[in-house]
Amino acid sequence: MAIALLTFLAYGVLTVSFVTQQFMASTSQLLTDPFLQLPTENSVRVVWFTEFEGDRHRVEYGGES
């Protein structure tokens, strides 16, 4: 179970890094790099700070279907 959680967290970090690169290309800037917070067996929060108050608080990941 621990290996699965670590694998999930590592995948999350890689995914967040990719998403960050896409967002950094836009005019809005992140004040911090995304980081993982409060991991559980089933979830983990992805957190970052921006210059603006957002209205869509979500992270999209995975391939397009």
N, C-alpha and C positions, 0 to 999 in steps of 0.2 A: 504494500500500500504506500509506503514512504517513497519508493522508487517511482511509482505512478504519479504521486503528487509533485515530486521534484521534476519529472519529465514535463508535466503540465505547466509548472511554473517557468521552466526554461523555454518551453514553446511560447508561453505568454510574453516573456521578455523579448524574444525574437520578433514576434508579431507586433508588439508595441513599438519596437525599434523601426520596423518597416513602416508602420502607420505614422510614426513621428516624422520620418523623412518626407512623407507625402504632405503632411500638414505644414512642415517648415518651409515648403515651397510656396505656400500661400502668403498673403499679406499679413495675416494674423500670426503672432509669435507666441510660442510657449516660453514661459519663464523658467520652467524646469523640464528636465527629461522625465518621461513617464516612469513610474515605479510601481511595484506591486505592494499591496497592503492588506493585512488581515486575511491571510490564506486559511482556508478550511479544507476539509476533505472534498467538498463539492464546488468550491468557488474561491475566487480571489478578486480583490478590488484593484483596478488599474487607476492610478491617480496622477494628475499633473496640474500645474498652475499656469494660467494664461493671463494676458493683459486685459481681457474682456470677460464679462459675465456671459456664459454660454446659455443656450436655450435647448440644446440637444445633447444631453449627457449620456453618451453611449460610445462603445467601441465596437466596430464591425470587424470581423475576422473570418478567415476561411476563404475557400475558392468560390468563384461565381458559379452558379448552377445554370 
